[in-house]
Amino acid sequence: MFFPHTRVLSVKVCTLSKEDIKKELSDRLFDGYGFSVFTPNTQMLLAARKDISLRTLLNSSSLNIPDGTGIRIAARLNSGIRLAITSGIDLAEELLPIAQTLGTRVFFLGGKEGVASLAKRNIQLRFPHLNVCGTHHGYFTPNEEKEVIDKILSSKAELLLVCMGFPRQEKWISENLPSLPCVKVAIGLGGTLDVWAKKARRAPKAVQKAGLEWLWRAMLEPSRARIFLDVPKFFFALAGERKKQTY
């Protein structure tokens, strides 16, 4: 399966336009099987640069759609390409109306106890005909994993949104998607359910458009303060990769 892509710190990133991404995912929801989508950001690429197993994991997806301004800038610097989608939650919110139109059965997996069900309620206020066929929190143990898989299977979910953070959600999709023949598309979406459940806030629209949502989140959540170090690390690493390519 081949899609046009560029590589940023050795991780493939999709270069399809937003409309082509939406069409591809729509086609997969209509008639597909076992299609995995990851949404790498700069922190994920930095981690993958140091750990070949994480790099292999990210490159194992059917499609990597960029999350964040840093990757967009990197793609412009590397190859002059303008990347389309800028965050995982934007991708999800582009996809839900398509799922509603197609009658796709959607399952929310992730967040703390009660978050996924609250996200379901809020999303169905926005998309009243969307079939959210099941939810489950993301804090299950390995002993409970079979129960989660059985729940997804019994729901006959076709679109699975997995929000358990990197790299757990990507590993979970990679390991378990083959055991879920009903699932046509599975997407790793980080904290998306927390936003839909109104447990976390997105930046104002103007900040989103300026590509500074990462800064907004770092200011609101002190635990994310390391992002201020990750940004220069990312571009330093990128400069090193570009230098290697010139020799």
VOBA-1610 file (N, C-alpha, C; in pm, whole numbers, padded with zeros to 5 digits, always signed):
BEGIN
Met+00085-00119+00000Met+00000+00000+00000Met+00089+00124+00000Phe+00079+00206-00102Phe+00169+00322-00113Phe+00089+00451-00121Phe+00132+00548-00043Phe+00075+00683-00050Phe+00192+00781-00062Pro+00173+00890-00136Pro+00281+00988-00146Pro+00318+01039-00007His+00448+01047+00019His+00491+01089+00152His+00629+01153+00145Thr+00664+01222+00251Thr+00800+01268+00271Thr+00848+01206+00402Arg+00974+01218+00431Arg+01024+01165+00558Arg+01079+01279+00643Val+01040+01278+00770Val+01089+01376+00866Val+01152+01297+00980Leu+01283+01316+01000Leu+01360+01236+01097Leu+01334+01087+01078Ser+01335+01044+00953Ser+01323+00904+00912Ser+01185+00842+00932Val+01085+00924+00962Val+00948+00875+00975Val+00867+00926+00856Lys+00795+00835+00791Lys+00715+00874+00675Lys+00596+00959+00719Val+00567+01063+00643Val+00455+01153+00671Val+00379+01175+00542Cys+00249+01154+00546Cys+00164+01164+00429Cys+00164+01306+00370Thr+00172+01315+00238Thr+00171+01446+00171Thr+00044+01468+00088Leu-00057+01382+00108Leu-00183+01403+00038Leu-00249+01534+00083Ser-00329+01594-00004Ser-00406+01712+00035Ser-00515+01673+00133Lys-00573+01773+00200Lys-00680+01745+00295Lys-00797+01674+00227Glu-00832+01719+00109Glu-00944+01655+00038Glu-00912+01511+00000Asp-00788+01486-00041Asp-00748+01349-00077Asp-00744+01259+00046Ile-00701+01314+00160Ile-00702+01236+00285Ile-00844+01199+00321Lys-00933+01296+00315Lys-01074+01269+00348Lys-01133+01166+00253Lys-01101+01175+00125Lys-01153+01078+00027Lys-01098+00939+00055Glu-00969+00931+00085Glu-00908+00801+00112Glu-00972+00736+00235Leu-00990+00812+00340Leu-01050+00756+00462Leu-01197+00722+00441Ser-01266+00805+00364Ser-01405+00776+00330Ser-01414+00644+00254Asp-01325+00626+00157Asp-01323+00500+00080Asp-01297+00380+00171Arg-01204+00398+00266Arg-01171+00288+00358Arg-01289+00256+00448Leu-01362+00358+00491Leu-01479+00333+00576Leu-01591+00266+00498Phe-01599+00297+00370Phe-01703+00237+00287Phe-01671+00091+00254Asp-01543+00067+00225Asp-01505-00069+00182Asp-01357-00091+00213Gly-01328-00118+00337Gly-01188-00136+00374Gly-01173-00237+00487Tyr-01048-00255+00529Tyr-01021-00349+00638Tyr-00881-00321+00694Gly-00872-00313+00827Gly-00742-00310+00894Gly-00653-00194+00856Phe-00710-00075+00837Phe-00634+00043+00794Phe-00599+00123+00919Ser-00470+00140+00946Ser-00425+00211+01067Ser-00374+00350+01032Val-00410+00446+01116Val-00368+00584+01097Val-00305+00634+01226Phe-00182+00684+01216Phe-00116+00748+01330Phe-00102+00897+01301Thr-00088+00976+01408Thr-00080+01121+01391Thr+00045+01173+01463Pro+00163+01149+01407Pro+00288+01186+01475Pro+00306+01337+01489Asn+00361+01376+01606Asn+00399+01515+01628Asn+00549+01522+01652Thr+00600+01640+01683Thr+00746+01656+01695Thr+00802+01574+01811Gln+00728+01566+01924Gln+00777+01489+02038Gln+00787+01340+02002Met+00689+01291+01926Met+00691+01151+01885Met+00809+01124+01793Leu+00838+01217+01703Leu+00950+01198+01611Leu+01083+01203+01683Leu+01094+01288+01784Leu+01217+01293+01864Leu+01239+01161+01937Ala+01131+01107+01994Ala+01140+00978+02063Ala+01179+00867+01966Ala+01119+00870+01847Ala+01147+00768+01745Ala+01289+00778+01692Arg+01344+00898+01693Arg+01481+00917+01646Arg+01581+00844+01738Lys+01547+00836+01868Lys+01637+00773+01964Lys+01611+00623+01979Asp+01492+00580+01936Asp+01451+00441+01960Asp+01402+00379+01830Ile+01481+00289+01775Ile+01446+00231+01645Ile+01315+00154+01651Ser+01281+00097+01768Ser+01154+00023+01777Ser+01035+00118+01763Leu+01046+00240+01816Leu+00939+00338+01801Leu+00933+00389+01657Arg+01050+00404+01596Arg+01054+00447+01455Arg+00989+00342+01366Thr+01021+00216+01392Thr+00960+00107+01316Thr+00810+00103+01338Leu+00767+00125+01462Leu+00625+00127+01494Leu+00552+00235+01415Leu+00604+00357+01416Leu+00539+00466+01344Leu+00535+00438+01193Asn+00642+00381+01142Asn+00646+00353+00998Asn+00564+00231+00958Ser+00509+00160+01056Ser+00427+00042+01026Ser+00282+00078+00995Ser+00242+00202+01019Ser+00102+00241+00997Ser+00069+00243+00848Ser-00061+00235+00819Ser-00104+00249+00679Ser-00084+00393+00633Leu-00102+00487+00726Leu-00095+00629+00692Leu-00053+00708+00815Asn+00046+00796+00800Asn+00086+00889+00906Asn+00045+01029+00865Ile-00043+01089+00945Ile-00091+01223+00914Ile-00033+01319+01017Pro+00036+01425+00975Pro+00112+01510+01067Pro+00025+01586+01166Asp+00076+01594+01288Asp+00010+01669+01394Asp+00107+01776+01443Gly+00086+01899+01403Gly+00168+02007+01456Gly+00242+02087+01351Thr+00267+02213+01388Thr+00334+02307+01299Thr+00478+02267+01271Gly+00544+02207+01372Gly+00685+02172+01354Gly+00707+02080+01237Ile+00621+01980+01222Ile+00636+01886+01111Ile+00605+01954+00978Arg+00509+02043+00978Arg+00478+02117+00855Arg+00599+02200+00811Ile+00662+02267+00907Ile+00781+02348+00875Ile+00893+02257+00826Ala+00912+02144+00893Ala+01018+02051+00853Ala+00997+02003+00710Ala+00874+01971+00674Ala+00846+01924+00538Ala+00874+02033+00435Arg+00842+02157+00471Arg+00872+02269+00379Arg+01022+02284+00361Leu+01097+02272+00471Leu+01242+02287+00464Leu+01306+02171+00387Asn+01256+02050+00410Asn+01314+01930+00348Asn+01287+01923+00199Ser+01160+01949+00161Ser+01121+01921+00023Ser+01028+02025-00038Gly+01001+02133+00032Gly+00913+02236-00021Gly+00767+02197-00026Ile+00730+02090+00048Ile+00593+02039+00046Ile+00510+02104+00155Arg+00387+02141+00121Arg+00293+02193+00220Arg+00205+02078+00268Leu+00213+02045+00395Leu+00131+01938+00451Leu-00006+01990+00490Ala-00104+01899+00491Ala-00244+01940+00504Ala-00295+01950+00647Ile-00331+01838+00707Ile-00393+01838+00840Ile-00290+01879+00945Thr-00329+01956+01044Thr-00233+02005+01142Thr-00252+01948+01282Ser-00355+01870+01307Ser-00368+01806+01438Ser-00458+01683+01425Gly-00437+01589+01519Gly-00518+01468+01518Gly-00666+01497+01539Ile-00696+01589+01629Ile-00836+01620+01655Ile-00902+01685+01534Asp-00825+01764+01457Asp-00880+01820+01333Asp-00914+01709+01235Leu-00825+01610+01226Leu-00852+01496+01139Leu-00981+01426+01181Ala-00995+01401+01312Ala-01115+01332+01362Ala-01241+01411+01331Glu-01234+01542+01348Glu-01353+01624+01327Glu-01385+01643+01179Glu-01288+01618+01092Glu-01315+01612+00949Glu-01382+01479+00913Leu-01350+01375+00991Leu-01395+01240+00959Leu-01534+01208+01013Leu-01570+01264+01127Leu-01698+01229+01189Leu-01819+01259+01100Pro-01825+01373+01032Pro-01940+01394+00943Pro-01948+01291+00831Ile-01831+01245+00783Ile-01829+01141+00681Ile-01884+01011+00739Ala-01840+00977+00860Ala-01888+00856+00927Ala-02039+00863+00950Gln-02087+00981+00986Gln-02231+00999+01007Gln-02308+00975+00877Thr-02259+01029+00768Thr-02325+01013+00638Thr-02326+00868+00594Leu-02214+00799+00617Leu-02202+00659+00574Leu-02273+00562+00668Gly-02313+00609+00786Gly-02372+00519+00884Gly-02269+00430+00952Thr-02144+00477+00956Thr-02034+00400+01014Thr-02052+00384+01165Arg-02023+00265+01215Arg-02028+00238+01358Arg-01893+00278+01420Val-01898+00369+01517Val-01777+00429+01574Val-01762+00388+01720Phe-01637+00355+01759Phe-01608+00316+01897Phe-01501+00410+01953Phe-01526+00463+02074Phe-01428+00549+02143Phe-01356+00466+02249Leu-01223+00459+02240Leu-01142+00385+02336Leu-01035+00478+02392Gly-01041+00503+02523Gly-00937+00586+02584Gly-00990+00677+02693Gly-00897+00752+02751Gly-00932+00843+02858Gly-00953+00771+02990Lys-00973+00850+03095Lys-01003+00794+03226Lys-01146+00743+03229Glu-01180+00673+03335Glu-01314+00619+03352Glu-01418+00730+03332Gly-01513+00708+03244Gly-01621+00803+03221Gly-01597+00904+03111Val-01469+00924+03072Val-01437+01025+02971Val-01493+00989+02835Ala-01475+00864+02793Ala-01522+00823+02659Ala-01674+00834+02647Ser-01746+00795+02753Ser-01892+00803+02748Ser-01939+00948+02748Leu-01869+01035+02819Leu-01902+01177+02818Leu-01872+01239+02681Ala-01759+01197+02622Ala-01725+01244+02487Ala-01832+01200+02388Lys-01881+01077+02403Lys-01988+01028+02317Lys-02112+01117+02326Arg-02152+01150+02448Arg-02270+01233+02466Arg-02253+01369+02399Asn-02137+01431+02419Asn-02115+01565+02363Asn-02104+01562+02211Ile-02037+01459+02159Ile-02023+01448+02013Ile-02159+01425+01948Gln-02245+01347+02012Gln-02375+01320+01951Gln-02469+01440+01959Leu-02436+01538+02041Leu-02509+01664+02036Leu-02473+01741+01908Arg-02348+01724+01865Arg-02302+01791+01742Arg-02339+01712+01618Phe-02334+01579+01629Phe-02364+01491+01517Phe-02471+01391+01561Pro-02596+01435+01564Pro-02703+01354+01625Pro-02728+01220+01558His-02686+01204+01433His-02709+01077+01364His-02583+00991+01358Leu-02479+01032+01429Leu-02356+00953+01433Leu-02378+00832+01522Asn-02341+00715+01472Asn-02362+00591+01546Asn-02237+00558+01628Val-02230+00612+01751Val-02122+00575+01842Val-02168+00449+01914Cys-02119+00336+01868Cys-02173+00205+01908Cys-02114+00152+02037Gly-02009+00219+02090Gly-01950+00171+02214Gly-01838+00260+02263Thr-01809+00251+02391Thr-01699+00326+02452Thr-01632+00239+02558His-01507+00270+02587His-01437+00205+02698His-01320+00294+02737His-01293+00302+02867His-01180+00383+02914His-01047+00319+02872Gly-00940+00396+02882Gly-00810+00347+02837Gly-00721+00294+02947Tyr-00772+00287+03070Tyr-00690+00246+03183Tyr-00713+00100+03222Phe-00726+00017+03121Phe-00744-00126+03146Phe-00609-00195+03160Thr-00607-00305+03232Thr-00485-00382+03255Thr-00469-00487+03145Pro-00349-00546+03132Pro-00333-00654+03034Pro-00432-00768+03055Asn-00469-00794+03180Asn-00566-00901+03207Asn-00707-00867+03158Glu-00733-00737+03141Glu-00865-00692+03097Glu-00873-00671+02945Glu-00759-00689+02877Glu-00753-00658+02735Glu-00851-00742+02652Lys-00863-00869+02684Lys-00954-00954+02608Lys-01098-00903+02620Glu-01133-00856+02738Glu-01268-00801+02759Glu-01291-00680+02669Val-01189-00596+02656Val-01199-00477+02570Val-01215-00519+02424Ile-01133-00612+02381Ile-01140-00660+02243Ile-01276-00722+02214Asp-01326-00802+02308Asp-01458-00864+02290Asp-01568-00759+02281Lys-01553-00652+02358Lys-01653-00545+02356Lys-01654-00475+02220Ile-01536-00451+02165Ile-01527-00388+02032Ile-01586-00481+01926Leu-01552-00609+01935Leu-01604-00706+01839Leu-01757-00714+01846Ser-01811-00719+01966Ser-01957-00732+01980Ser-02030-00606+01934Ser-01960-00492+01940Ser-02021-00367+01892Ser-02022-00356+01740Lys-01941-00440+01674Lys-01924-00438+01529Lys-01872-00302+01480Ala-01786-00242+01561Ala-01729-00111+01526Ala-01651-00117+01396Glu-01668-00013+01316Glu-01595-00002+01189Glu-01487+00106+01194Leu-01508+00208+01277Leu-01410+00314+01297Leu-01375+00315+01446Leu-01248+00293+01477Leu-01202+00284+01614Leu-01108+00400+01643Leu-01147+00486+01737Leu-01065+00600+01777Leu-00998+00565+01910Val-00865+00553+01908Val-00789+00507+02023Val-00711+00624+02082Cys-00745+00661+02204Cys-00688+00782+02267Cys-00621+00745+02399Met-00502+00688+02388Met-00430+00641+02507Met-00288+00696+02515Gly-00254+00792+02429Gly-00122+00851+02433Gly-00016+00768+02364Phe+00089+00836+02321Phe+00202+00771+02253Phe+00299+00716+02356Pro+00353+00596+02335Pro+00333+00506+02220Pro+00230+00397+02246Arg+00160+00406+02360Arg+00069+00296+02395Arg-00040+00276+02291Gln-00099+00387+02243Gln-00210+00371+02148Gln-00162+00313+02016Glu-00044+00353+01971Glu+00009+00300+01845Glu+00044+00151+01859Lys+00105+00116+01973Lys+00136-00026+01997Lys+00007-00108+02004Trp-00094-00053+02072Trp-00219-00127+02089Trp-00285-00151+01953Ile-00289-00047+01870Ile-00348-00062+01736Ile-00270-00165+01655Ser-00137-00151+01655Ser-00052-00241+01576Ser-00070-00387+01618Glu-00081-00410+01749Glu-00090-00547+01800Glu-00229-00607+01789Asn-00333-00523+01800Asn-00469-00575+01812Asn-00559-00556+01691Leu-00522-00469+01600Leu-00607-00448+01483Leu-00629-00576+01403Pro-00528-00663+01388Pro-00553-00789+01315Pro-00658-00879+01381Ser-00682-00859+01511Ser-00783-00939+01583Ser-00921-00875+01579Leu-00934-00765+01507Leu-01061-00691+01502Leu-01108-00680+01356Pro-01155-00789+01298Pro-01191-00787+01156Pro-01305-00692+01122Cys-01384-00653+01221Cys-01493-00558+01194Cys-01440-00416+01171Val-01322-00386+01225Val-01270-00248+01221Val-01205-00221+01086Lys-01259-00121+01017Lys-01205-00082+00887Lys-01092+00018+00901Val-01107+00113+00996Val-01006+00216+01019Val-00987+00235+01168Ala-00861+00234+01214Ala-00828+00263+01354Ala-00730+00380+01355Ile-00756+00477+01441Ile-00674+00599+01445Ile-00628+00628+01588Gly-00500+00657+01604Gly-00446+00701+01733Gly-00461+00851+01746Leu-00530+00896+01854Leu-00568+01038+01862Leu-00537+01104+01995Gly-00445+01051+02073Gly-00399+01120+02193Gly-00511+01165+02285Gly-00516+01297+02313Gly-00611+01351+02409Gly-00743+01398+02351Thr-00778+01351+02233Thr-00900+01398+02165Thr-01025+01377+02250Leu-01039+01260+02313Leu-01159+01233+02392Leu-01169+01328+02511Asp-01056+01366+02569Asp-01059+01462+02680Asp-01115+01596+02636Val-01081+01637+02514Val-01135+01763+02461Val-01284+01750+02435Trp-01326+01640+02373Trp-01468+01621+02345Trp-01550+01607+02472Ala-01488+01553+02577Ala-01557+01539+02706Ala-01552+01668+02787Lys-01482+01768+02732Lys-01465+01899+02797Lys-01385+01889+02927Lys-01294+01792+02929Lys-01200+01780+03039Lys-01071+01855+03008Ala-01054+01892+02883Ala-00940+01972+02838Ala-00991+02071+02735Arg-00922+02183+02723Arg-00966+02288+02631Arg-00869+02300+02514Arg-00924+02323+02397Arg-00842+02358+02282Arg-00811+02507+02286Ala-00708+02544+02214Ala-00673+02686+02204Ala-00781+02760+02125Pro-00792+02891+02144Pro-00884+02969+02060Pro-00851+02952+01912Lys-00951+02971+01828Lys-00935+02949+01684Lys-00817+03027+01627Ala-00799+03150+01672Ala-00689+03232+01618Ala-00554+03170+01650Val-00542+03112+01770Val-00417+03047+01809Val-00396+02920+01727Gln-00504+02846+01703Gln-00495+02726+01619Gln-00447+02761+01479Lys-00508+02865+01422Lys-00472+02904+01285Lys-00328+02952+01275Ala-00278+03010+01384Ala-00140+03058+01384Ala-00040+02945+01405Gly-00092+02823+01430Gly-00005+02708+01451Gly+00062+02707+01587Leu+00000+02773+01686Leu+00062+02785+01818Leu-00017+02711+01926Glu-00094+02609+01885Glu-00172+02536+01984Glu-00082+02464+02083Trp+00035+02420+02039Trp+00131+02354+02128Trp+00172+02448+02241Leu+00189+02577+02209Leu+00229+02676+02310Leu+00117+02698+02411Trp-00007+02704+02361Trp-00124+02719+02447Trp-00133+02603+02547Arg-00116+02481+02496Arg-00127+02363+02582Arg-00015+02361+02686Ala+00106+02400+02645Ala+00218+02402+02738Ala+00197+02504+02850Met+00133+02615+02817Met+00107+02718+02917Met-00002+02674+03016Leu-00101+02599+02967Leu-00210+02554+03053Leu-00172+02434+03138Glu-00081+02350+03085Glu-00045+02226+03153Glu+00106+02225+03182Pro+00146+02257+03305Pro+00288+02263+03340Pro+00363+02134+03308Ser+00292+02020+03309Ser+00358+01893+03279Ser+00409+01887+03136Arg+00358+01976+03052Arg+00401+01981+02912Arg+00513+02083+02889Ala+00566+02140+02996Ala+00665+02247+02983Ala+00789+02203+02905Arg+00818+02072+02907Arg+00937+02023+02835Arg+00929+02049+02685Ile+00808+02081+02637Ile+00793+02108+02494Ile+00879+02227+02452Phe+00905+02319+02548Phe+00988+02435+02516Phe+01131+02393+02484Leu+01173+02279+02541Leu+01305+02224+02507Leu+01298+02136+02383Asp+01184+02069+02364Asp+01170+01978+02251Asp+01171+02051+02118Val+01117+02173+02115Val+01112+02247+01987Val+01252+02273+01932Pro+01343+02335+02010Pro+01479+02352+01955Pro+01550+02221+01928Lys+01524+02118+02013Lys+01584+01986+01988Lys+01541+01931+01853Phe+01412+01948+01822Phe+01358+01897+01697Phe+01426+01962+01577Phe+01438+02094+01580Phe+01497+02163+01465Phe+01649+02144+01459Phe+01712+02124+01573Phe+01854+02090+01574Phe+01875+01953+01509Ala+01789+01856+01547Ala+01797+01722+01489Ala+01769+01728+01339Leu+01673+01809+01300Leu+01639+01824+01159Leu+01756+01882+01081Ala+01823+01982+01139Ala+01939+02042+01073Ala+02050+01939+01056Gly+02067+01853+01157Gly+02167+01747+01147Gly+02136+01649+01036Glu+02008+01613+01021Glu+01967+01522+00913Glu+01992+01586+00777Arg+01960+01712+00764Arg+01979+01781+00635Arg+02127+01791+00602Lys+02209+01813+00704Lys+02353+01821+00682Lys+02408+01689+00629Lys+02360+01578+00688Lys+02403+01445+00642Lys+02370+01424+00495Gln+02252+01475+00455Gln+02206+01453+00318Gln+02289+01530+00215Thr+02363+01631+00261Thr+02443+01710+00167Thr+02576+01644+00135Tyr+02612+01541+00212Tyr+02741+01472+00190Tyr+02725+01350+00104
//
